[in-house]
Amino acid sequence: MTRTKAFYGKGLPNVNLESLTGLLIAVEGADGSGRSTHINLLRDWLERRGYPTANVGLKRSSLVSRELEEAMQGNILGTRTLSLFYATDFADQLENRILPALRAGFIVLADRYIYTLMARAIVRGMEPDWIQEVYSIALIPDAVFYIAVSPEILLERNLRKHAVLDYWESGMDMDRSQNMYGSFIQYQKKIQKQFKQMQKVYGFQTVNGNRPPRGIQKELQAKIESILANGKMFPVTEKTIQVQPSDHIFDLKNG
């Protein structure tokens, strides 16, 4: 591996970090950045080469994902409640999906990680110290790629794909503006500003997402290829490994 695994803070109890022989790779980016598409392409590329993979993402916990989705439909959740809901979703996946997969030597591809959740909370007025403590349980990824796309292009892509804009991704809970398009642009600018500040602390690798998908995917594959080579992680000949359930300090400045 490229380095010893570590948690951002206190982490989860009774975890032997030396047993986590897999790789954790997070891909961040707004809706419309192509993030999920690139995750799927990376998974197929890695598995064709013999690397077993596992996928995680927001609202995928078997514990609370359905309840979280239902609660968000009403558009009435407070920021702190929503943050804790997402944190529960993340903690359950960390314990029962991410860590077991890493122990089995899988490459875990995270379709967003804690950084999006932190940025969302901070731009909505949550105290950075508080949200840092909430996610002090998180494992530090081996690599984080942030696909940066201009708000105007994000707006165009989301309208082309869905015909409407998402309430939460437009920041409509923050100012209740009647102009959802303007709210979307302003909200995405705030999120991107927060990511730029977080990048100074966490060392994200920023990828220009305003380009055609093929160029983005080639860049991501090249970066991951370098990680695999430096870490001396080799493909396996049998991709049917069974993953069993599981028995450093934040320094984020307020934006």
N, C-alpha and C positions, 0 to 999 in steps of 0.2 A: 504494500500500500504506500501511497505517497506520504502519509503521516499517520500518527496515532489518532484514533478517534477521541473526541472530547465533547462534552456538553457545554452549552453557553453559560450555564450556571450550575444549580444544584443537580439538575438532571433527574432521572428516574432512579429509584433505589434498587440495589442488588443487580446492577447491570455490569457485566464483565466487558469492558470496552475492548479488550484484546481479542475477544471472541468475534467481534464484528468485522469479518474479513471481506465483506462486500463493499460496494461503492454507493454513496448517496449523492445523486445529482439532481439539483433543483433547477427548474426553468420557470422564471417569473415573467409576468407581462400582463397587460390589461386584456379584457375581452376584445377580440378583434386583432390582437397582435400575432395570431397564428400559433400561439403557445401550444395548445392541445394538439394541433396538427403536427407540429414538430416533435412533440413527445411521442406520438404514434409512429412517426417515421424513424425516430431514434430507436424505439423499441424493436421495430422490424429489422433495422440495420444491425443492431447488436445481436439479436437472436439468430439472424442468418449467419453471423460469425461465430456462433456457439456460446454466447454469453446469456445466461438465464436472467430474466428481468422481472421486476414487479413494479406496478404502477400505483401511486397514491395521489391524492389531490383533495381539494376542499370539498366538504360535505359528502364524504365517502365512508364515514364511520358506520359500522353496523349498529352502533349504540345510539346515536342521536341524529344521523343525517336526515332521516325522514322528518323528524320533529323540527329540526332546524329549517328545513325547506318550507314546511307548513307555516312555521312562525313568521318567516320572512314574507310570505305571501300577503300577510295582513298589513305590512308596512308600518307596524306600530312598535317595533322593538326599540328600546333605548340602546344607546351606544355601548354602555357597560354590559348590559345583558347580552347583547349580540356578541360582544367580544368574548365573554365567558362561554357562550354557546359554541362559538368557533373553537375556542381553546379546548373544550371538552371533546369535540370532534377530532382535533389534532392529537390530543393526548391518547385517545383510544387507538388511533391508527399507529401512533408511534410505538405503543406497547405491543399491539397485537398484529401489526403488519410490517412496519418498517424494521424494527429490531430483529424479529424472527427471520426476515428475508436477508438482512445483512449477516446474521449468524450463519446462514446457509450459503453465503458467498454470492448472493444475487447482486445485480446492479439495480438499485431502486431509483426509479425516475419519478420525481415529485412534480406534478402539474400544479405549480405554486407551492410555497412553503410558508413559514411564519412571517416572512417579510411583507407580503401583501396584507396580511392580517394586522400587523403592527402599523403599517402606513395608513391603512383605513382608519384605525382607531385614533391615531395621533391627529390626522387632519380633521377628525370629528371632535377634537378637544380632550381626548383622554391623556392623562399624565404619562409621559414617556417612562418614568420610573416604574409606574404601575404595570404598564403593558410589558415592559422588559422583565419584570418579576414573573408575570403570568407565563411567559415563554422561556423562562430560565430552564425549563425541563428539556428544551429542544436539543437535539443532536446537531453538531456543526456539520453541514454538508461537505463533501469532498470538492464540490464545485457548484457555483451558482451562476446561471446565465440569465441576464435580464434583457428581454427583447423590447427595445425602446421604439415606440411608434408615435408619431406626432398625433395630438388629439384630433386634429382635423381628419387625418386618414382613419383613425379609429372610428370616428363618427360615421364616415362614409361606409366603412366595412360593416359596421354593426347594422346600419340601415339597410344595406344591400342584403345582408344575411337574414335579418329578423324583421325588417320593415318597421320595427319600433325599437326604442331605447329602453334598457333596463332601469328600473326605478333606483336601485341602489348604486349601480355603476354610473348613474348620472348625478349622484349626490343630492337627489331630491329630498331626502330626509333631513338635509342640513339647512336649506333655506326655503323649501316649499315654493320655489319659483314656478311660475306658470310657463316659463320658457325652458322646456326640457333640453332643447338643443344647446342653448347658452349655458345651462347648468352643467351639462355633460362636459363641454369644453373646459369650463372653469374647474370642475372637479378633477378631471384627468390631469390638468396642469398642476394642481395641488399634490396629487398622488406622485406625479413624476418629480416634482421638486423634493418631496420627501425621500423618494428613492435615490436621488442624487446625493442627498445628505447621508443616507444610510450606506451608500456605496463607499464613502470615505472610511467608514468603520468596518464594513464586512467584506470589502474587496470584491464586489460583484464584477463579473465580466460582462460588459455591456455589448449587446449585439444590435446593429442597425436593422430594425425591423421594417423600415420603409422600402426595402428592396424586394425583388421577386423572391418567392419561397425557396427556389433551388439554391440561390446563393447563400441564404441564411442557413439552410440545412447543411450545405457543404462546410460552412464555417463551424457549425456546432459539432459535426462529425470530426473535423480536424482537431478541434480543441479536446474532445473526449478521447480521440486516438492518442493524443499526447499524454493524457492522464493515465490511460491504460498501459502505455509503454513505460512511463516513468514508475508506475506502481507495480509493474511486473505482475499484473493480474492476467491470468491466462483463461481462455475459453475452456468449457467443459465439453466432454464428448456426449454426455447424457443430460438432456434438458428437462428431465421429469423429476427433478429434486423436489421433495415434499417439504414445504415450509410449515413448521409446527408453531402453534401459538406459544407465546413467551411465558414461562412459569410466571473564549472563556468568559469572561465577564462582559456584560453589555455595556456599551458606552455611547448610546444614541443620544444626539443632541436634539432638542426640541426645535421644530421648524415653525 
